[in-house]
Amino acid sequence: MLPFRSEIRNSPSQPTIKIFLSDESLDERIKKHLEHFEEIEDIEIRESVEQTESTENLTIFLKDDVDIRKMKSSIDSSLWWYFEEDLVDE
């Protein structure tokens, strides 16, 4: 099982990136890890209402005029790095 899954959600009000973690106990740690991105306006931990395996997700709101696809790619890379480091530390 992968440590996370990310999706772009195109809502009418504001496009977001959702991160679904395999281990939801890491929500707060991952939220802190992602806060270093200047392009991110806010990150919320929300209950998932979708039909997914996760009961929670991190919803990432970007600042205006940020390319959401590039940000998703940057966030994914950062999370892969985070989980690789975490696995090495164990």
PDB file with one MODEL, atoms N, CA, C and O in Angstrom:
MODEL        1
ATOM      1  N   MET A   1       0.841  -1.183   0.000  1.00  0.00           N
ATOM      2  CA  MET A   1       0.000   0.000   0.000  1.00  0.00           C
ATOM      3  C   MET A   1       0.893   1.257   0.000  1.00  0.00           C
ATOM      4  O   MET A   1       1.875   1.331   0.739  1.00  0.00           O
ATOM      5  N   LEU A   2       0.545   2.215  -0.819  1.00  0.00           N
ATOM      6  CA  LEU A   2       1.308   3.456  -0.891  1.00  0.00           C
ATOM      7  C   LEU A   2       1.064   4.307   0.354  1.00  0.00           C
ATOM      8  O   LEU A   2      -0.016   4.246   0.940  1.00  0.00           O
ATOM      9  N   PRO A   3       2.049   5.094   0.759  1.00  0.00           N
ATOM     10  CA  PRO A   3       1.874   5.912   1.967  1.00  0.00           C
ATOM     11  C   PRO A   3       0.875   7.061   1.798  1.00  0.00           C
ATOM     12  O   PRO A   3       0.324   7.557   2.780  1.00  0.00           O
ATOM     13  N   PHE A   4       0.645   7.481   0.549  1.00  0.00           N
ATOM     14  CA  PHE A   4      -0.304   8.576   0.313  1.00  0.00           C
ATOM     15  C   PHE A   4      -0.811   8.526  -1.114  1.00  0.00           C
ATOM     16  O   PHE A   4      -0.261   7.845  -1.979  1.00  0.00           O
ATOM     17  N   ARG A   5      -1.884   9.276  -1.325  1.00  0.00           N
ATOM     18  CA  ARG A   5      -2.454   9.477  -2.655  1.00  0.00           C
ATOM     19  C   ARG A   5      -2.884  10.936  -2.717  1.00  0.00           C
ATOM     20  O   ARG A   5      -3.417  11.469  -1.744  1.00  0.00           O
ATOM     21  N   SER A   6      -2.654  11.581  -3.851  1.00  0.00           N
ATOM     22  CA  SER A   6      -3.063  12.983  -3.986  1.00  0.00           C
ATOM     23  C   SER A   6      -3.950  13.146  -5.217  1.00  0.00           C
ATOM     24  O   SER A   6      -3.822  12.426  -6.207  1.00  0.00           O
ATOM     25  N   GLU A   7      -4.849  14.114  -5.117  1.00  0.00           N
ATOM     26  CA  GLU A   7      -5.785  14.404  -6.211  1.00  0.00           C
ATOM     27  C   GLU A   7      -6.020  15.899  -6.307  1.00  0.00           C
ATOM     28  O   GLU A   7      -6.029  16.609  -5.301  1.00  0.00           O
ATOM     29  N   ILE A   8      -6.206  16.359  -7.518  1.00  0.00           N
ATOM     30  CA  ILE A   8      -6.635  17.744  -7.730  1.00  0.00           C
ATOM     31  C   ILE A   8      -8.157  17.732  -7.759  1.00  0.00           C
ATOM     32  O   ILE A   8      -8.766  16.919  -8.454  1.00  0.00           O
ATOM     33  N   ARG A   9      -8.761  18.631  -7.009  1.00  0.00           N
ATOM     34  CA  ARG A   9     -10.220  18.769  -6.999  1.00  0.00           C
ATOM     35  C   ARG A   9     -10.559  20.149  -7.543  1.00  0.00           C
ATOM     36  O   ARG A   9     -10.122  21.165  -7.002  1.00  0.00           O
ATOM     37  N   ASN A  10     -11.325  20.177  -8.595  1.00  0.00           N
ATOM     38  CA  ASN A  10     -11.719  21.440  -9.220  1.00  0.00           C
ATOM     39  C   ASN A  10     -13.089  21.859  -8.730  1.00  0.00           C
ATOM     40  O   ASN A  10     -14.104  21.589  -9.371  1.00  0.00           O
ATOM     41  N   SER A  11     -13.105  22.513  -7.601  1.00  0.00           N
ATOM     42  CA  SER A  11     -14.381  23.029  -7.095  1.00  0.00           C
ATOM     43  C   SER A  11     -14.644  24.388  -7.732  1.00  0.00           C
ATOM     44  O   SER A  11     -13.703  25.069  -8.139  1.00  0.00           O
ATOM     45  N   PRO A  12     -15.900  24.790  -7.823  1.00  0.00           N
ATOM     46  CA  PRO A  12     -16.219  26.088  -8.438  1.00  0.00           C
ATOM     47  C   PRO A  12     -15.616  27.270  -7.682  1.00  0.00           C
ATOM     48  O   PRO A  12     -15.233  28.267  -8.295  1.00  0.00           O
ATOM     49  N   SER A  13     -15.532  27.165  -6.374  1.00  0.00           N
ATOM     50  CA  SER A  13     -15.022  28.297  -5.599  1.00  0.00           C
ATOM     51  C   SER A  13     -13.498  28.380  -5.620  1.00  0.00           C
ATOM     52  O   SER A  13     -12.935  29.457  -5.814  1.00  0.00           O
ATOM     53  N   GLN A  14     -12.833  27.240  -5.419  1.00  0.00           N
ATOM     54  CA  GLN A  14     -11.372  27.257  -5.389  1.00  0.00           C
ATOM     55  C   GLN A  14     -10.834  25.837  -5.603  1.00  0.00           C
ATOM     56  O   GLN A  14     -11.178  24.927  -4.848  1.00  0.00           O
ATOM     57  N   PRO A  15      -9.994  25.643  -6.626  1.00  0.00           N
ATOM     58  CA  PRO A  15      -9.394  24.325  -6.819  1.00  0.00           C
ATOM     59  C   PRO A  15      -8.509  23.974  -5.615  1.00  0.00           C
ATOM     60  O   PRO A  15      -7.843  24.841  -5.049  1.00  0.00           O
ATOM     61  N   THR A  16      -8.512  22.716  -5.241  1.00  0.00           N
ATOM     62  CA  THR A  16      -7.710  22.270  -4.101  1.00  0.00           C
ATOM     63  C   THR A  16      -6.955  20.998  -4.470  1.00  0.00           C
ATOM     64  O   THR A  16      -7.239  20.342  -5.472  1.00  0.00           O
ATOM     65  N   ILE A  17      -5.992  20.680  -3.628  1.00  0.00           N
ATOM     66  CA  ILE A  17      -5.289  19.408  -3.720  1.00  0.00           C
ATOM     67  C   ILE A  17      -5.637  18.644  -2.452  1.00  0.00           C
ATOM     68  O   ILE A  17      -5.529  19.175  -1.346  1.00  0.00           O
ATOM     69  N   LYS A  18      -6.052  17.409  -2.617  1.00  0.00           N
ATOM     70  CA  LYS A  18      -6.378  16.570  -1.455  1.00  0.00           C
ATOM     71  C   LYS A  18      -5.319  15.495  -1.326  1.00  0.00           C
ATOM     72  O   LYS A  18      -4.925  14.862  -2.305  1.00  0.00           O
ATOM     73  N   ILE A  19      -4.868  15.303  -0.099  1.00  0.00           N
ATOM     74  CA  ILE A  19      -3.894  14.259   0.209  1.00  0.00           C
ATOM     75  C   ILE A  19      -4.570  13.248   1.126  1.00  0.00           C
ATOM     76  O   ILE A  19      -5.078  13.601   2.190  1.00  0.00           O
ATOM     77  N   PHE A  20      -4.571  11.997   0.705  1.00  0.00           N
ATOM     78  CA  PHE A  20      -5.127  10.907   1.504  1.00  0.00           C
ATOM     79  C   PHE A  20      -3.953  10.066   1.998  1.00  0.00           C
ATOM     80  O   PHE A  20      -3.219   9.494   1.193  1.00  0.00           O
ATOM     81  N   LEU A  21      -3.775   9.990   3.301  1.00  0.00           N
ATOM     82  CA  LEU A  21      -2.665   9.243   3.881  1.00  0.00           C
ATOM     83  C   LEU A  21      -3.093   7.839   4.276  1.00  0.00           C
ATOM     84  O   LEU A  21      -4.207   7.632   4.757  1.00  0.00           O
ATOM     85  N   SER A  22      -2.215   6.890   4.073  1.00  0.00           N
ATOM     86  CA  SER A  22      -2.495   5.518   4.523  1.00  0.00           C
ATOM     87  C   SER A  22      -2.554   5.461   6.038  1.00  0.00           C
ATOM     88  O   SER A  22      -3.365   4.736   6.614  1.00  0.00           O
ATOM     89  N   ASP A  23      -1.684   6.232   6.677  1.00  0.00           N
ATOM     90  CA  ASP A  23      -1.638   6.279   8.139  1.00  0.00           C
ATOM     91  C   ASP A  23      -2.124   7.662   8.582  1.00  0.00           C
ATOM     92  O   ASP A  23      -1.358   8.625   8.575  1.00  0.00           O
ATOM     93  N   GLU A  24      -3.388   7.753   8.963  1.00  0.00           N
ATOM     94  CA  GLU A  24      -3.973   9.051   9.311  1.00  0.00           C
ATOM     95  C   GLU A  24      -3.400   9.643  10.594  1.00  0.00           C
ATOM     96  O   GLU A  24      -3.619  10.821  10.874  1.00  0.00           O
ATOM     97  N   SER A  25      -2.688   8.868  11.361  1.00  0.00           N
ATOM     98  CA  SER A  25      -2.047   9.425  12.555  1.00  0.00           C
ATOM     99  C   SER A  25      -0.936  10.404  12.170  1.00  0.00           C
ATOM    100  O   SER A  25      -0.447  11.151  13.017  1.00  0.00           O
ATOM    101  N   LEU A  26      -0.545  10.403  10.920  1.00  0.00           N
ATOM    102  CA  LEU A  26       0.498  11.320  10.441  1.00  0.00           C
ATOM    103  C   LEU A  26      -0.059  12.640   9.918  1.00  0.00           C
ATOM    104  O   LEU A  26       0.714  13.492   9.481  1.00  0.00           O
ATOM    105  N   ASP A  27      -1.355  12.831   9.949  1.00  0.00           N
ATOM    106  CA  ASP A  27      -1.966  14.047   9.395  1.00  0.00           C
ATOM    107  C   ASP A  27      -1.286  15.319   9.871  1.00  0.00           C
ATOM    108  O   ASP A  27      -0.912  16.163   9.056  1.00  0.00           O
ATOM    109  N   GLU A  28      -1.121  15.468  11.171  1.00  0.00           N
ATOM    110  CA  GLU A  28      -0.525  16.701  11.719  1.00  0.00           C
ATOM    111  C   GLU A  28       0.934  16.861  11.287  1.00  0.00           C
ATOM    112  O   GLU A  28       1.362  17.963  10.944  1.00  0.00           O
ATOM    113  N   ARG A  29       1.690  15.775  11.304  1.00  0.00           N
ATOM    114  CA  ARG A  29       3.104  15.845  10.902  1.00  0.00           C
ATOM    115  C   ARG A  29       3.253  16.221   9.435  1.00  0.00           C
ATOM    116  O   ARG A  29       4.118  17.020   9.076  1.00  0.00           O
ATOM    117  N   ILE A  30       2.407  15.644   8.591  1.00  0.00           N
ATOM    118  CA  ILE A  30       2.476  15.955   7.159  1.00  0.00           C
ATOM    119  C   ILE A  30       2.012  17.386   6.911  1.00  0.00           C
ATOM    120  O   ILE A  30       2.576  18.089   6.073  1.00  0.00           O
ATOM    121  N   LYS A  31       1.010  17.806   7.623  1.00  0.00           N
ATOM    122  CA  LYS A  31       0.548  19.195   7.498  1.00  0.00           C
ATOM    123  C   LYS A  31       1.698  20.147   7.814  1.00  0.00           C
ATOM    124  O   LYS A  31       1.940  21.097   7.069  1.00  0.00           O
ATOM    125  N   LYS A  32       2.397  19.901   8.901  1.00  0.00           N
ATOM    126  CA  LYS A  32       3.558  20.742   9.260  1.00  0.00           C
ATOM    127  C   LYS A  32       4.642  20.679   8.193  1.00  0.00           C
ATOM    128  O   LYS A  32       5.250  21.693   7.850  1.00  0.00           O
ATOM    129  N   HIS A  33       4.875  19.488   7.677  1.00  0.00           N
ATOM    130  CA  HIS A  33       5.887  19.302   6.637  1.00  0.00           C
ATOM    131  C   HIS A  33       5.571  20.148   5.396  1.00  0.00           C
ATOM    132  O   HIS A  33       6.482  20.695   4.775  1.00  0.00           O
ATOM    133  N   LEU A  34       4.307  20.256   5.038  1.00  0.00           N
ATOM    134  CA  LEU A  34       3.917  20.973   3.820  1.00  0.00           C
ATOM    135  C   LEU A  34       3.819  22.483   4.004  1.00  0.00           C
ATOM    136  O   LEU A  34       3.761  23.222   3.021  1.00  0.00           O
ATOM    137  N   GLU A  35       3.799  22.940   5.230  1.00  0.00           N
ATOM    138  CA  GLU A  35       3.630  24.379   5.479  1.00  0.00           C
ATOM    139  C   GLU A  35       4.796  25.228   4.982  1.00  0.00           C
ATOM    140  O   GLU A  35       4.687  26.454   4.952  1.00  0.00           O
ATOM    141  N   HIS A  36       5.900  24.611   4.595  1.00  0.00           N
ATOM    142  CA  HIS A  36       7.045  25.384   4.095  1.00  0.00           C
ATOM    143  C   HIS A  36       6.828  25.911   2.675  1.00  0.00           C
ATOM    144  O   HIS A  36       7.571  26.784   2.226  1.00  0.00           O
ATOM    145  N   PHE A  37       5.839  25.404   1.974  1.00  0.00           N
ATOM    146  CA  PHE A  37       5.564  25.886   0.614  1.00  0.00           C
ATOM    147  C   PHE A  37       4.926  27.270   0.667  1.00  0.00           C
ATOM    148  O   PHE A  37       3.859  27.445   1.256  1.00  0.00           O
ATOM    149  N   GLU A  38       5.572  28.239   0.061  1.00  0.00           N
ATOM    150  CA  GLU A  38       5.052  29.606   0.048  1.00  0.00           C
ATOM    151  C   GLU A  38       3.763  29.728  -0.771  1.00  0.00           C
ATOM    152  O   GLU A  38       2.963  30.634  -0.542  1.00  0.00           O
ATOM    153  N   GLU A  39       3.569  28.828  -1.711  1.00  0.00           N
ATOM    154  CA  GLU A  39       2.400  28.887  -2.598  1.00  0.00           C
ATOM    155  C   GLU A  39       1.111  28.420  -1.924  1.00  0.00           C
ATOM    156  O   GLU A  39       0.017  28.619  -2.453  1.00  0.00           O
ATOM    157  N   ILE A  40       1.250  27.796  -0.749  1.00  0.00           N
ATOM    158  CA  ILE A  40       0.081  27.272  -0.047  1.00  0.00           C
ATOM    159  C   ILE A  40      -0.511  28.355   0.849  1.00  0.00           C
ATOM    160  O   ILE A  40       0.183  28.962   1.664  1.00  0.00           O
ATOM    161  N   GLU A  41      -1.797  28.575   0.678  1.00  0.00           N
ATOM    162  CA  GLU A  41      -2.506  29.545   1.511  1.00  0.00           C
ATOM    163  C   GLU A  41      -2.918  28.926   2.851  1.00  0.00           C
ATOM    164  O   GLU A  41      -2.749  29.531   3.910  1.00  0.00           O
ATOM    165  N   ASP A  42      -3.464  27.705   2.778  1.00  0.00           N
ATOM    166  CA  ASP A  42      -3.955  27.057   3.995  1.00  0.00           C
ATOM    167  C   ASP A  42      -4.010  25.547   3.779  1.00  0.00           C
ATOM    168  O   ASP A  42      -4.137  25.067   2.653  1.00  0.00           O
ATOM    169  N   ILE A  43      -3.910  24.807   4.893  1.00  0.00           N
ATOM    170  CA  ILE A  43      -4.052  23.350   4.875  1.00  0.00           C
ATOM    171  C   ILE A  43      -5.022  22.980   5.990  1.00  0.00           C
ATOM    172  O   ILE A  43      -4.839  23.374   7.142  1.00  0.00           O
ATOM    173  N   GLU A  44      -6.041  22.229   5.639  1.00  0.00           N
ATOM    174  CA  GLU A  44      -7.028  21.801   6.637  1.00  0.00           C
ATOM    175  C   GLU A  44      -7.088  20.280   6.679  1.00  0.00           C
ATOM    176  O   GLU A  44      -6.973  19.615   5.650  1.00  0.00           O
ATOM    177  N   ILE A  45      -7.268  19.742   7.872  1.00  0.00           N
ATOM    178  CA  ILE A  45      -7.537  18.316   8.025  1.00  0.00           C
ATOM    179  C   ILE A  45      -9.051  18.184   8.052  1.00  0.00           C
ATOM    180  O   ILE A  45      -9.721  18.755   8.912  1.00  0.00           O
ATOM    181  N   ARG A  46      -9.583  17.423   7.097  1.00  0.00           N
ATOM    182  CA  ARG A  46     -11.038  17.308   6.957  1.00  0.00           C
ATOM    183  C   ARG A  46     -11.457  15.843   6.948  1.00  0.00           C
ATOM    184  O   ARG A  46     -10.683  14.950   6.601  1.00  0.00           O
ATOM    185  N   GLU A  47     -12.696  15.632   7.337  1.00  0.00           N
ATOM    186  CA  GLU A  47     -13.265  14.294   7.202  1.00  0.00           C
ATOM    187  C   GLU A  47     -13.566  14.059   5.732  1.00  0.00           C
ATOM    188  O   GLU A  47     -14.048  14.953   5.036  1.00  0.00           O
ATOM    189  N   SER A  48     -13.282  12.858   5.268  1.00  0.00           N
ATOM    190  CA  SER A  48     -13.563  12.510   3.875  1.00  0.00           C
ATOM    191  C   SER A  48     -15.019  12.114   3.743  1.00  0.00           C
ATOM    192  O   SER A  48     -15.531  11.300   4.511  1.00  0.00           O
ATOM    193  N   VAL A  49     -15.671  12.697   2.766  1.00  0.00           N
ATOM    194  CA  VAL A  49     -17.047  12.320   2.485  1.00  0.00           C
ATOM    195  C   VAL A  49     -17.115  11.454   1.233  1.00  0.00           C
ATOM    196  O   VAL A  49     -18.157  10.885   0.907  1.00  0.00           O
ATOM    197  N   GLU A  50     -15.977  11.365   0.536  1.00  0.00           N
ATOM    198  CA  GLU A  50     -15.908  10.553  -0.668  1.00  0.00           C
ATOM    199  C   GLU A  50     -15.868   9.075  -0.298  1.00  0.00           C
ATOM    200  O   GLU A  50     -15.640   8.709   0.855  1.00  0.00           O
ATOM    201  N   GLN A  51     -16.090   8.256  -1.282  1.00  0.00           N
ATOM    202  CA  GLN A  51     -15.991   6.808  -1.091  1.00  0.00           C
ATOM    203  C   GLN A  51     -14.526   6.401  -1.222  1.00  0.00           C
ATOM    204  O   GLN A  51     -14.102   5.907  -2.267  1.00  0.00           O
ATOM    205  N   THR A  52     -13.768   6.609  -0.173  1.00  0.00           N
ATOM    206  CA  THR A  52     -12.347   6.250  -0.178  1.00  0.00           C
ATOM    207  C   THR A  52     -12.046   5.376   1.026  1.00  0.00           C
ATOM    208  O   THR A  52     -12.891   5.173   1.898  1.00  0.00           O
ATOM    209  N   GLU A  53     -10.822   4.865   1.056  1.00  0.00           N
ATOM    210  CA  GLU A  53     -10.401   4.070   2.203  1.00  0.00           C
ATOM    211  C   GLU A  53     -10.123   4.964   3.409  1.00  0.00           C
ATOM    212  O   GLU A  53     -10.192   4.506   4.550  1.00  0.00           O
ATOM    213  N   SER A  54      -9.817   6.211   3.168  1.00  0.00           N
ATOM    214  CA  SER A  54      -9.448   7.147   4.228  1.00  0.00           C
ATOM    215  C   SER A  54     -10.679   7.816   4.823  1.00  0.00           C
ATOM    216  O   SER A  54     -11.638   8.124   4.116  1.00  0.00           O
ATOM    217  N   THR A  55     -10.637   8.034   6.115  1.00  0.00           N
ATOM    218  CA  THR A  55     -11.725   8.771   6.754  1.00  0.00           C
ATOM    219  C   THR A  55     -11.391  10.253   6.865  1.00  0.00           C
ATOM    220  O   THR A  55     -12.264  11.078   7.135  1.00  0.00           O
ATOM    221  N   GLU A  56     -10.103  10.586   6.653  1.00  0.00           N
ATOM    222  CA  GLU A  56      -9.664  11.984   6.700  1.00  0.00           C
ATOM    223  C   GLU A  56      -8.792  12.283   5.495  1.00  0.00           C
ATOM    224  O   GLU A  56      -8.273  11.385   4.833  1.00  0.00           O
ATOM    225  N   ASN A  57      -8.649  13.573   5.231  1.00  0.00           N
ATOM    226  CA  ASN A  57      -7.719  14.003   4.189  1.00  0.00           C
ATOM    227  C   ASN A  57      -7.161  15.371   4.553  1.00  0.00           C
ATOM    228  O   ASN A  57      -7.723  16.094   5.375  1.00  0.00           O
ATOM    229  N   LEU A  58      -6.060  15.701   3.933  1.00  0.00           N
ATOM    230  CA  LEU A  58      -5.506  17.049   4.032  1.00  0.00           C
ATOM    231  C   LEU A  58      -5.983  17.789   2.790  1.00  0.00           C
ATOM    232  O   LEU A  58      -5.744  17.344   1.668  1.00  0.00           O
ATOM    233  N   THR A  59      -6.646  18.901   2.988  1.00  0.00           N
ATOM    234  CA  THR A  59      -7.111  19.716   1.876  1.00  0.00           C
ATOM    235  C   THR A  59      -6.208  20.938   1.803  1.00  0.00           C
ATOM    236  O   THR A  59      -6.083  21.695   2.766  1.00  0.00           O
ATOM    237  N   ILE A  60      -5.587  21.115   0.654  1.00  0.00           N
ATOM    238  CA  ILE A  60      -4.603  22.185   0.471  1.00  0.00           C
ATOM    239  C   ILE A  60      -5.194  23.260  -0.428  1.00  0.00           C
ATOM    240  O   ILE A  60      -5.613  22.995  -1.555  1.00  0.00           O
ATOM    241  N   PHE A  61      -5.215  24.478   0.098  1.00  0.00           N
ATOM    242  CA  PHE A  61      -5.698  25.643  -0.643  1.00  0.00           C
ATOM    243  C   PHE A  61      -4.479  26.445  -1.090  1.00  0.00           C
ATOM    244  O   PHE A  61      -3.603  26.761  -0.285  1.00  0.00           O
ATOM    245  N   LEU A  62      -4.432  26.766  -2.363  1.00  0.00           N
ATOM    246  CA  LEU A  62      -3.293  27.498  -2.914  1.00  0.00           C
ATOM    247  C   LEU A  62      -3.592  28.982  -3.028  1.00  0.00           C
ATOM    248  O   LEU A  62      -4.747  29.403  -3.101  1.00  0.00           O
ATOM    249  N   LYS A  63      -2.528  29.756  -3.041  1.00  0.00           N
ATOM    250  CA  LYS A  63      -2.681  31.194  -3.270  1.00  0.00           C
ATOM    251  C   LYS A  63      -3.117  31.425  -4.721  1.00  0.00           C
ATOM    252  O   LYS A  63      -2.964  30.552  -5.576  1.00  0.00           O
ATOM    253  N   ASP A  64      -3.654  32.603  -4.976  1.00  0.00           N
ATOM    254  CA  ASP A  64      -4.104  32.952  -6.333  1.00  0.00           C
ATOM    255  C   ASP A  64      -2.946  32.870  -7.322  1.00  0.00           C
ATOM    256  O   ASP A  64      -1.794  33.134  -6.980  1.00  0.00           O
ATOM    257  N   ASP A  65      -3.279  32.498  -8.551  1.00  0.00           N
ATOM    258  CA  ASP A  65      -2.328  32.462  -9.668  1.00  0.00           C
ATOM    259  C   ASP A  65      -1.205  31.437  -9.506  1.00  0.00           C
ATOM    260  O   ASP A  65      -0.146  31.581 -10.118  1.00  0.00           O
ATOM    261  N   VAL A  66      -1.422  30.416  -8.697  1.00  0.00           N
ATOM    262  CA  VAL A  66      -0.443  29.331  -8.566  1.00  0.00           C
ATOM    263  C   VAL A  66      -0.889  28.201  -9.487  1.00  0.00           C
ATOM    264  O   VAL A  66      -2.067  27.845  -9.515  1.00  0.00           O
ATOM    265  N   ASP A  67       0.047  27.644 -10.236  1.00  0.00           N
ATOM    266  CA  ASP A  67      -0.254  26.537 -11.143  1.00  0.00           C
ATOM    267  C   ASP A  67      -0.487  25.268 -10.307  1.00  0.00           C
ATOM    268  O   ASP A  67       0.441  24.726  -9.707  1.00  0.00           O
ATOM    269  N   ILE A  68      -1.734  24.816 -10.284  1.00  0.00           N
ATOM    270  CA  ILE A  68      -2.111  23.706  -9.399  1.00  0.00           C
ATOM    271  C   ILE A  68      -1.419  22.397  -9.808  1.00  0.00           C
ATOM    272  O   ILE A  68      -1.084  21.586  -8.944  1.00  0.00           O
ATOM    273  N   ARG A  69      -1.206  22.187 -11.085  1.00  0.00           N
ATOM    274  CA  ARG A  69      -0.552  20.955 -11.526  1.00  0.00           C
ATOM    275  C   ARG A  69       0.919  20.920 -11.101  1.00  0.00           C
ATOM    276  O   ARG A  69       1.423  19.888 -10.658  1.00  0.00           O
ATOM    277  N   LYS A  70       1.587  22.045 -11.240  1.00  0.00           N
ATOM    278  CA  LYS A  70       2.992  22.120 -10.794  1.00  0.00           C
ATOM    279  C   LYS A  70       3.082  21.937  -9.284  1.00  0.00           C
ATOM    280  O   LYS A  70       3.984  21.265  -8.783  1.00  0.00           O
ATOM    281  N   MET A  71       2.148  22.537  -8.571  1.00  0.00           N
ATOM    282  CA  MET A  71       2.155  22.397  -7.109  1.00  0.00           C
ATOM    283  C   MET A  71       1.884  20.963  -6.685  1.00  0.00           C
ATOM    284  O   MET A  71       2.517  20.466  -5.754  1.00  0.00           O
ATOM    285  N   LYS A  72       0.968  20.301  -7.342  1.00  0.00           N
ATOM    286  CA  LYS A  72       0.702  18.895  -7.008  1.00  0.00           C
ATOM    287  C   LYS A  72       1.976  18.080  -7.204  1.00  0.00           C
ATOM    288  O   LYS A  72       2.318  17.242  -6.370  1.00  0.00           O
ATOM    289  N   SER A  73       2.661  18.325  -8.288  1.00  0.00           N
ATOM    290  CA  SER A  73       3.909  17.613  -8.568  1.00  0.00           C
ATOM    291  C   SER A  73       4.958  17.904  -7.492  1.00  0.00           C
ATOM    292  O   SER A  73       5.643  16.991  -7.030  1.00  0.00           O
ATOM    293  N   SER A  74       5.085  19.164  -7.096  1.00  0.00           N
ATOM    294  CA  SER A  74       6.049  19.544  -6.047  1.00  0.00           C
ATOM    295  C   SER A  74       5.685  18.914  -4.705  1.00  0.00           C
ATOM    296  O   SER A  74       6.556  18.433  -3.981  1.00  0.00           O
ATOM    297  N   ILE A  75       4.408  18.922  -4.384  1.00  0.00           N
ATOM    298  CA  ILE A  75       3.945  18.331  -3.124  1.00  0.00           C
ATOM    299  C   ILE A  75       4.175  16.823  -3.136  1.00  0.00           C
ATOM    300  O   ILE A  75       4.647  16.257  -2.150  1.00  0.00           O
ATOM    301  N   ASP A  76       3.846  16.176  -4.245  1.00  0.00           N
ATOM    302  CA  ASP A  76       4.082  14.734  -4.352  1.00  0.00           C
ATOM    303  C   ASP A  76       5.562  14.404  -4.162  1.00  0.00           C
ATOM    304  O   ASP A  76       5.906  13.475  -3.431  1.00  0.00           O
ATOM    305  N   SER A  77       6.429  15.159  -4.817  1.00  0.00           N
ATOM    306  CA  SER A  77       7.875  14.921  -4.681  1.00  0.00           C
ATOM    307  C   SER A  77       8.327  15.101  -3.239  1.00  0.00           C
ATOM    308  O   SER A  77       9.112  14.309  -2.718  1.00  0.00           O
ATOM    309  N   SER A  78       7.829  16.135  -2.613  1.00  0.00           N
ATOM    310  CA  SER A  78       8.188  16.405  -1.228  1.00  0.00           C
ATOM    311  C   SER A  78       7.711  15.281  -0.300  1.00  0.00           C
ATOM    312  O   SER A  78       8.424  14.887   0.623  1.00  0.00           O
ATOM    313  N   LEU A  79       6.516  14.775  -0.549  1.00  0.00           N
ATOM    314  CA  LEU A  79       5.990  13.683   0.279  1.00  0.00           C
ATOM    315  C   LEU A  79       6.747  12.385   0.039  1.00  0.00           C
ATOM    316  O   LEU A  79       6.997  11.635   0.983  1.00  0.00           O
ATOM    317  N   TRP A  80       7.120  12.104  -1.214  1.00  0.00           N
ATOM    318  CA  TRP A  80       7.915  10.892  -1.467  1.00  0.00           C
ATOM    319  C   TRP A  80       9.243  10.997  -0.729  1.00  0.00           C
ATOM    320  O   TRP A  80       9.699  10.027  -0.125  1.00  0.00           O
ATOM    321  N   TRP A  81       9.860  12.167  -0.777  1.00  0.00           N
ATOM    322  CA  TRP A  81      11.107  12.373  -0.048  1.00  0.00           C
ATOM    323  C   TRP A  81      10.883  12.159   1.452  1.00  0.00           C
ATOM    324  O   TRP A  81      11.672  11.479   2.109  1.00  0.00           O
ATOM    325  N   TYR A  82       9.829  12.729   1.980  1.00  0.00           N
ATOM    326  CA  TYR A  82       9.507  12.600   3.410  1.00  0.00           C
ATOM    327  C   TYR A  82       9.367  11.127   3.806  1.00  0.00           C
ATOM    328  O   TYR A  82       9.956  10.691   4.795  1.00  0.00           O
ATOM    329  N   PHE A  83       8.598  10.371   3.045  1.00  0.00           N
ATOM    330  CA  PHE A  83       8.364   8.971   3.400  1.00  0.00           C
ATOM    331  C   PHE A  83       9.604   8.111   3.186  1.00  0.00           C
ATOM    332  O   PHE A  83       9.819   7.157   3.934  1.00  0.00           O
ATOM    333  N   GLU A  84      10.419   8.421   2.193  1.00  0.00           N
ATOM    334  CA  GLU A  84      11.672   7.685   2.006  1.00  0.00           C
ATOM    335  C   GLU A  84      12.604   7.914   3.191  1.00  0.00           C
ATOM    336  O   GLU A  84      13.221   6.977   3.698  1.00  0.00           O
ATOM    337  N   GLU A  85      12.700   9.171   3.629  1.00  0.00           N
ATOM    338  CA  GLU A  85      13.541   9.489   4.797  1.00  0.00           C
ATOM    339  C   GLU A  85      13.020   8.800   6.036  1.00  0.00           C
ATOM    340  O   GLU A  85      13.791   8.268   6.834  1.00  0.00           O
ATOM    341  N   ASP A  86      11.713   8.812   6.194  1.00  0.00           N
ATOM    342  CA  ASP A  86      11.079   8.198   7.362  1.00  0.00           C
ATOM    343  C   ASP A  86      11.349   6.693   7.398  1.00  0.00           C
ATOM    344  O   ASP A  86      11.611   6.132   8.462  1.00  0.00           O
ATOM    345  N   LEU A  87      11.284   6.050   6.250  1.00  0.00           N
ATOM    346  CA  LEU A  87      11.528   4.610   6.185  1.00  0.00           C
ATOM    347  C   LEU A  87      12.990   4.290   6.475  1.00  0.00           C
ATOM    348  O   LEU A  87      13.286   3.266   7.091  1.00  0.00           O
ATOM    349  N   VAL A  88      13.898   5.146   6.044  1.00  0.00           N
ATOM    350  CA  VAL A  88      15.321   4.935   6.305  1.00  0.00           C
ATOM    351  C   VAL A  88      15.610   5.075   7.801  1.00  0.00           C
ATOM    352  O   VAL A  88      16.454   4.362   8.343  1.00  0.00           O
ATOM    353  N   ASP A  89      14.919   5.978   8.452  1.00  0.00           N
ATOM    354  CA  ASP A  89      15.136   6.219   9.889  1.00  0.00           C
ATOM    355  C   ASP A  89      14.659   5.080  10.775  1.00  0.00           C
ATOM    356  O   ASP A  89      15.112   4.955  11.913  1.00  0.00           O
ATOM    357  N   GLU A  90      13.760   4.252  10.278  1.00  0.00           N
ATOM    358  CA  GLU A  90      13.187   3.184  11.113  1.00  0.00           C
ATOM    359  C   GLU A  90      14.131   2.037  11.304  1.00  0.00           C
ATOM    360  O   GLU A  90      13.792   1.066  11.981  1.00  0.00           O
TER     361      GLU A  90
ENDMDL
END
